[in-house]
């Protein structure tokens, strides 16, 4: 499966509850319409069976992410960087276009699972990230760009999502705020910006700037070099 997307994300030291108002913000705000009769729970979910995501560190490259998630190999490549954008409230973030490939099956498991095994003691460096997240998702009308919120579990062909995550790496706690728009069609940049602004207008006073805005590979690289 191949997925192209617009993305902007920010990382913070400390858990979500250490960022005043962040949990309440993602759980309760309703800046976009909701489908009639559709319950849109704002629930926190971890990886299945408590499993962590395992990331390979690709030395000197922040334009590639390689991850093992619940028996699935995911490879993510940076298509292009769209620069620093100013969103609602003067908040700045680095917007990027990414393409992700996902593979799974017995042959994939046999060929690649060993790359992510800590027991092997060989091969590339692996960083284990335990994630618990709250996801808000909206379907975008391809003609008008109008957003309508749906259940996080619903599959949609064109839409945007807000993800707030608690992250644990070893004994250290972090959290992230991320927006994603998909697929990366010709109208997505405008629709994506509108979606991000709708949420950020209601965001409490949290230190969001270009300094802590980056993709997952760049964030993981910063952890690997400290």
Secondary structure by P-SEA (a helix, b strand, c coil): ccccccccccccccccccccaaaaaaaccccccccccccccccccccccbbbbbbbbccccccbbbbbcccbbbbbbbccccccccccccbbbbbbbbbbbbbbcaaaaaccccccccccccccbbbbbbbbbbbbbbbbcccccbbbbcccccccccccbbbbbbbbcccbbbbbbbbbbcccccaaaaaaaaaaaaaaaacccccccccccccaaaaaaaaaac
